[in-house]
Amino acid sequence: MINAVGNRMTREIARQQKLAEQLERTQIQISTGKQLQRMSDDAVAARRISTIGKTQASMDSWATNIASAQAQVSQADGVLKSASNLLSRAHELTLSAVSDSMNPADRAAIATELNAIADELDGLAATRDSNGDPLFAAGTARVIRFDSDVSFAPVPSAADVFVIGGNSLSTSLRDAATAVAASDKAGMNASLTTLDAGIAHIANRNATVGLSAGRLDRIEDSLATRGIAIADERSTLEDTDLSIAIAQLNAQDLTLSAAQAAFAKINRQTLLDILR
């Protein structure tokens, strides 16, 4: 009889210890805001949370790449507009130089301005981004990853923008300046044709940059939408539902208090009381 009572007491103590552990775990879940404290709490959910965490880290990196590329595209757009304006000015100057009303001094002044414009174009081609890197890559255009399966070059290379038919735009301008200074009308007319092609070329490249800007905006929106969905899934798996947790805490506290009170009452009984 005494052994049976002792066994019951041992089981009751173990039950109360388990209740106390559950109560402590619920308190931790409330204080930390996380319902999973260790892998063993829910191995499947913990693995999924780990996978989501890696995906979120990748998405953060892609978002950074998108922001950087958007800045580069915006800067490139400004540079190309400046280049277009310079070429238009060069075309205007060369066209005026063809006129028979121009004297050698006038043409010399125009040639000087054309050379200055050529220098400005070289400066635009060498523009650097906010990181100090060439905005227009010297070799192949820089390809950037924006998603697990999306990579492209948001800004064309320097050669793709500032070179036509193997000749740089600045070289064409200097050729125009030479023709103007020499009053070479055939050379000036050829330069006008080249400048027309250059203006159209820059306009096409600017359109390409604009398409990149639109694509980046769409990728950014898609990434943000996916990010919200993934964050919601992670929150569902990982975060504590305070209303449920607090209700559980109150129930666990009530159960433990009742068990402790009953246990204390039993322990106040004498051996004679138990044997009766």
ChimeraX attribute file (.defattr): number of C-alpha atoms within 10 A of each C-alpha:
attribute: neighborCount
match mode: 1-to-1
recipient: residues
	/A:1	8
	/A:2	10
	/A:3	8
	/A:4	9
	/A:5	12
	/A:6	11
	/A:7	12
	/A:8	12
	/A:9	15
	/A:10	12
	/A:11	12
	/A:12	15
	/A:13	15
	/A:14	12
	/A:15	14
	/A:16	18
	/A:17	13
	/A:18	13
	/A:19	18
	/A:20	17
	/A:21	13
	/A:22	17
	/A:23	20
	/A:24	15
	/A:25	16
	/A:26	23
	/A:27	16
	/A:28	16
	/A:29	21
	/A:30	20
	/A:31	12
	/A:32	13
	/A:33	17
	/A:34	17
	/A:35	23
	/A:36	21
	/A:37	15
	/A:38	9
	/A:39	11
	/A:40	10
	/A:41	11
	/A:42	13
	/A:43	12
	/A:44	11
	/A:45	17
	/A:46	19
	/A:47	12
	/A:48	15
	/A:49	21
	/A:50	12
	/A:51	12
	/A:52	16
	/A:53	15
	/A:54	12
	/A:55	15
	/A:56	16
	/A:57	11
	/A:58	15
	/A:59	19
	/A:60	14
	/A:61	14
	/A:62	21
	/A:63	19
	/A:64	13
	/A:65	17
	/A:66	23
	/A:67	15
	/A:68	15
	/A:69	20
	/A:70	21
	/A:71	15
	/A:72	22
	/A:73	25
	/A:74	14
	/A:75	17
	/A:76	25
	/A:77	20
	/A:78	13
	/A:79	19
	/A:80	22
	/A:81	14
	/A:82	15
	/A:83	25
	/A:84	20
	/A:85	13
	/A:86	18
	/A:87	25
	/A:88	16
	/A:89	16
	/A:90	26
	/A:91	24
	/A:92	13
	/A:93	21
	/A:94	26
	/A:95	15
	/A:96	16
	/A:97	28
	/A:98	20
	/A:99	12
	/A:100	9
	/A:101	9
	/A:102	13
	/A:103	11
	/A:104	14
	/A:105	10
	/A:106	15
	/A:107	24
	/A:108	19
	/A:109	15
	/A:110	21
	/A:111	26
	/A:112	17
	/A:113	18
	/A:114	28
	/A:115	20
	/A:116	17
	/A:117	20
	/A:118	25
	/A:119	16
	/A:120	16
	/A:121	25
	/A:122	17
	/A:123	13
	/A:124	19
	/A:125	26
	/A:126	16
	/A:127	18
	/A:128	17
	/A:129	16
	/A:130	11
	/A:131	9
	/A:132	8
	/A:133	11
	/A:134	15
	/A:135	25
	/A:136	25
	/A:137	19
	/A:138	15
	/A:139	11
	/A:140	13
	/A:141	18
	/A:142	15
	/A:143	12
	/A:144	16
	/A:145	15
	/A:146	23
	/A:147	18
	/A:148	10
	/A:149	6
	/A:150	10
	/A:151	11
	/A:152	12
	/A:153	15
	/A:154	24
	/A:155	29
	/A:156	24
	/A:157	20
	/A:158	21
	/A:159	18
	/A:160	19
	/A:161	22
	/A:162	24
	/A:163	19
	/A:164	16
	/A:165	6
	/A:166	8
	/A:167	11
	/A:168	20
	/A:169	26
	/A:170	23
	/A:171	17
	/A:172	21
	/A:173	28
	/A:174	21
	/A:175	20
	/A:176	30
	/A:177	30
	/A:178	20
	/A:179	23
	/A:180	31
	/A:181	20
	/A:182	15
	/A:183	20
	/A:184	15
	/A:185	16
	/A:186	12
	/A:187	17
	/A:188	24
	/A:189	18
	/A:190	15
	/A:191	24
	/A:192	22
	/A:193	11
	/A:194	18
	/A:195	23
	/A:196	13
	/A:197	14
	/A:198	24
	/A:199	18
	/A:200	14
	/A:201	18
	/A:202	22
	/A:203	17
	/A:204	13
	/A:205	19
	/A:206	23
	/A:207	14
	/A:208	16
	/A:209	22
	/A:210	18
	/A:211	14
	/A:212	20
	/A:213	22
	/A:214	12
	/A:215	14
	/A:216	20
	/A:217	15
	/A:218	12
	/A:219	18
	/A:220	19
	/A:221	12
	/A:222	12
	/A:223	19
	/A:224	14
	/A:225	11
	/A:226	14
	/A:227	16
	/A:228	11
	/A:229	12
	/A:230	17
	/A:231	15
	/A:232	13
	/A:233	15
	/A:234	19
	/A:235	16
	/A:236	14
	/A:237	18
	/A:238	19
	/A:239	17
	/A:240	21
	/A:241	15
	/A:242	16
	/A:243	10
	/A:244	10
	/A:245	17
	/A:246	16
	/A:247	12
	/A:248	16
	/A:249	19
	/A:250	13
	/A:251	13
	/A:252	19
	/A:253	17
	/A:254	12
	/A:255	16
	/A:256	20
	/A:257	15
	/A:258	12
	/A:259	17
	/A:260	15
	/A:261	12
	/A:262	11
	/A:263	15
	/A:264	11
	/A:265	10
	/A:266	13
	/A:267	12
	/A:268	9
	/A:269	10
	/A:270	9
	/A:271	10
	/A:272	7
	/A:273	9
	/A:274	12
	/A:275	9
	/A:276	5
